[in-house]
Amino acid sequence: MVRGKHVYRPKRVFAVALRLAQEAEKKRERKRGRPPTYPDYLYLALLILRSYYNWTYRETEAFFRDLFPDEPCPSFQALHWYMRKKLGEEKLHKLLELLKERLRFLEKVSSSSWIAREFLNGAKRKS
């Protein structure tokens, strides 16, 4: 999102969104049915990123496929289904606000500081 002087790189925004999604994901025990193909935190991170940059579902899928060519990716139809059936606008809006707060925090701390590096590395380690 480009507003004012703040321009964040999509890869960095995705790392922060992935960490946020992993923290926000509710651990559910499934007793019946088919196991999910993709983890919920991946759907959440991609939908947060989509909303942040105001991308279409197809652009979001293309971004993830370019960033991680060897990783399986949910289709744009699956992202749309997850958004409508499981997530909802209100929860996405709250997650988007949290993402913006974290990006502002990282900007204040500076990318050369150890706090910012630890924060971003934590997102990479958990994925």
Secondary structure, DSSP 8 states (H G I E B T S, - for coil): --BTTB---HHHHHHHHHHHHHHH-------SS---SS-HHHHHHHHHHHHHHT--HHHHHHHHHHH-TTS----HHHHHHHIIIII-HHHHHHHHHHHHHHHHHHHHH-TTSHHHHHHHHHHHHH-
